[in-house]
């Protein structure tokens, strides 16, 4: 798992080093707990003008303006809505026994186009609101940098289709055991948290590609497109 990059290059003196909290995590509940700590730190740096925000607006000369940081931070900006849910019930996102419940509730929920959200106080509804807000944030950032519109066409509809397939996976006999085996093998079963993380990772990469623009070499863009996660990129990208 990534450490979101904001502690990696020219780290501001007031920023705590979160690498030890996040590096190497594979357990989704532990990752969610670490995310709860990282999000407010990152947003504090943005609110105080230490980092250009949103990350997609950064230039190469800005603090953490490299493509890897833009990718990581754009993903983090989208994922921030999950820790914002006021009455957390992390099991809805990460416990195999709750996935069918969470997915069904999400699919019943009406999609919204907001990045400023009004939570209800009911976790299962608020996680759905947060998921839509995360995807809408990525659509917003994609429009800022003029990202490939084909990559962002029908973002919400596409993720709902992913959730439908996940619901079918969890309905199979032995799904819980298979989930445990995948986690033990450091693989990612279709837990709602991992599904959202993967979608945010992919879309944030497209935003980083567009943000790099003419300043990026063909070699660096090729490595960016081939990478599955920002951690795969070297610091000079």
C-alpha positions in Angstrom: 0.0 0.0 0.0 1.1 3.5 -0.7 2.0 6.1 1.9 0.4 8.7 -0.2 3.6 10.5 -1.0 3.1 13.6 1.0 5.9 12.8 3.4 8.4 11.8 0.8 9.9 14.8 -1.0 11.0 17.9 0.8 8.6 17.1 3.6 7.4 20.3 5.4 8.8 20.5 8.9 5.4 20.5 10.5 4.2 17.3 8.8 4.5 14.1 10.8 6.1 11.2 8.9 3.2 8.9 8.1 5.3 6.3 6.2 5.5 4.0 9.3 1.7 4.1 9.6 0.9 3.3 6.1 3.8 1.5 4.4 3.1 -2.2 3.7 -0.4 -2.3 5.0 -2.6 -5.0 3.5 -5.4 -5.4 6.1 -8.3 -3.2 5.0 -9.4 -2.2 8.5 -5.8 -1.2 9.5 -5.6 0.8 6.3 -8.8 2.6 7.0 -7.5 3.5 10.5 -4.3 4.8 9.0 -6.3 6.8 6.4 -8.2 8.5 9.3 -4.9 9.9 10.5 -3.4 10.9 7.1 -6.4 12.7 5.6 -6.6 15.5 8.2 -2.8 16.0 8.1 -2.9 16.4 4.3 -5.9 18.7 4.3 -4.2 20.9 7.0 -1.2 21.3 4.7 -3.5 22.3 1.9 -5.6 24.6 4.0 -2.4 26.4 5.2 -1.1 26.9 1.7 1.9 24.6 2.1 0.8 22.5 -0.8 -1.0 23.6 -4.0 -4.5 22.3 -3.9 -6.0 20.4 -5.6 -2.9 18.5 -6.5 -3.7 18.4 -10.2 -3.0 22.2 -10.3 0.6 21.8 -9.2 3.5 22.6 -11.5 6.9 20.7 -11.6 8.5 23.4 -9.5 5.9 23.3 -6.8 6.4 21.4 -3.5 5.5 17.8 -4.3 4.7 18.7 -7.9 6.1 15.5 -9.4 3.7 13.2 -11.2 3.9 10.5 -8.5 2.8 13.0 -5.8 0.1 14.4 -8.0 -1.2 10.9 -8.6 -1.1 9.9 -4.9 -2.6 13.2 -3.6 -5.4 13.3 -6.2 -6.3 9.8 -5.0 -6.1 10.9 -1.4 -8.3 14.0 -2.1 -10.9 11.6 -3.5 -10.6 9.1 -0.7 -10.9 11.8 2.0 -14.7 11.5 2.0 -14.6 8.1 3.6 -13.0 9.2 6.8 -15.4 12.2 6.9 -18.4 9.9 7.5 -19.5 11.0 11.0 -20.7 7.7 12.4 -18.1 5.2 11.1 -18.9 1.5 10.6 -15.7 0.3 8.9 -17.1 -3.2 8.7 -19.4 -2.1 5.9 -16.4 -1.4 3.8 -14.1 -4.2 4.9 -15.8 -7.1 6.6 -16.8 -9.9 4.3 -20.0 -10.6 6.2 -21.2 -7.0 5.5 -20.4 -6.6 1.9 -23.7 -7.8 0.4 -25.5 -5.4 2.8 -23.3 -2.4 1.8 -23.4 -3.2 -1.9 -27.1 -3.6 -1.9 -27.6 -0.3 -0.1 -25.2 1.5 -2.5 -27.0 0.2 -5.5 -30.4 1.3 -4.1 -29.0 4.8 -3.5 -29.6 7.5 -6.0 -26.4 8.8 -7.5 -25.5 12.5 -6.8 -23.1 14.9 -8.5 -21.8 16.7 -5.4 -18.2 17.1 -4.0 -19.6 19.0 -1.0 -21.6 16.5 0.9 -24.4 16.5 3.5 -24.2 13.4 5.5 -27.3 11.8 7.1 -25.7 10.3 10.2 -26.5 6.7 9.0 -23.3 5.0 8.1 -24.5 2.8 5.3 -26.1 5.7 3.5 -23.2 8.1 4.3 -20.6 5.7 2.8 -22.6 5.7 -0.4 -22.7 9.5 -0.4 -18.9 9.5 0.2 -18.2 7.1 -2.6 -20.2 9.2 -5.1 -18.4 12.3 -3.8 -15.0 10.7 -4.3 -15.8 9.8 -7.9 -17.3 13.3 -8.5 -14.1 14.9 -7.2 -12.1 12.9 -9.7 -14.4 14.0 -12.5 -13.9 17.6 -11.3 -10.1 17.2 -11.3 -10.2 15.6 -14.7 -12.1 18.6 -16.1 -9.5 21.0 -14.6 -6.6 19.3 -16.4 -8.6 18.4 -19.6 -8.0 14.7 -19.1 -9.0 12.2 -21.8 -12.9 12.5 -21.7 -13.2 8.8 -22.7 -11.5 7.8 -19.4 -14.1 9.8 -17.4 -17.2 9.0 -19.4 -19.9 7.5 -17.2 -17.7 7.3 -14.1 -20.6 6.8 -11.7 -22.4 4.3 -14.0 -19.2 2.3 -14.5 -18.6 2.0 -10.8 -22.1 0.8 -10.2 -21.4 -1.9 -12.7 -18.3 -2.9 -10.8 -20.5 -3.1 -7.6 -23.0 -5.4 -9.4 -20.2 -7.8 -10.3 -18.9 -7.7 -6.7 -22.3 -8.5 -5.4 -22.4 -11.6 -7.7 -18.9 -12.6 -6.3 -20.0 -12.4 -2.7 -23.1 -14.4 -3.5 -20.9 -17.4 -4.5 -20.5 -20.3 -2.1 -17.2 -20.0 -0.2 -16.8 -16.3 -0.9 -15.8 -15.5 2.7 -13.1 -18.2 2.7 -11.8 -17.1 -0.7 -11.6 -13.5 0.7 -9.5 -14.7 3.6 -7.2 -16.7 1.3 -6.7 -13.6 -0.9 -5.9 -11.4 2.0 -3.4 -13.9 3.3 -1.8 -14.0 -0.1 -1.7 -10.1 -0.1 -4.2 -10.0 -2.9 -7.3 -7.7 -2.9 -10.7 -9.3 -2.8 -13.7 -7.2 -3.9 -14.3 -5.5 -0.6 -16.0 -2.2 -1.1 -13.0 -0.3 0.2 -10.6 -2.0 -2.3 -13.1 -1.5 -5.2 -13.2 2.3 -4.4 -9.4 2.4 -3.9 -8.8 0.8 -7.3 -11.2 3.1 -9.1 -9.6 6.2 -7.5 -6.2 4.9 -8.3 -7.0 4.4 -12.0 -8.7 7.8 -12.4 -6.1 9.7 -10.4 -3.5 8.3 -12.7 -5.3 9.6 -15.8 -5.4 13.0 -14.0 -1.7 12.9 -13.3 -1.0 12.0 -17.0 -3.0 15.0 -18.1 -1.5 17.3 -15.5 2.0 16.4 -16.6 1.2 17.6 -20.1 4.0 18.9 -22.3 6.5 18.8 -19.4 6.6 15.0 -19.4 8.8 12.9 -21.6 7.5 9.9 -23.5 9.5 7.6 -21.3 8.0 9.0 -18.1 4.5 8.9 -19.5 5.0 5.3 -20.6 6.1 4.3 -17.1 3.2 6.2 -15.6 0.7 4.4 -17.8 2.3 1.1 -17.0 2.3 1.6 -13.2 -0.5 0.1 -11.2 0.2 2.3 -8.2 2.2 5.5 -7.5 4.6 3.5 -5.4 5.8 1.8 -8.6 7.2 5.1 -9.9 10.7 6.3 -9.0 11.0 9.7 -7.3 12.3 11.5 -10.4 9.1 10.8 -12.3 
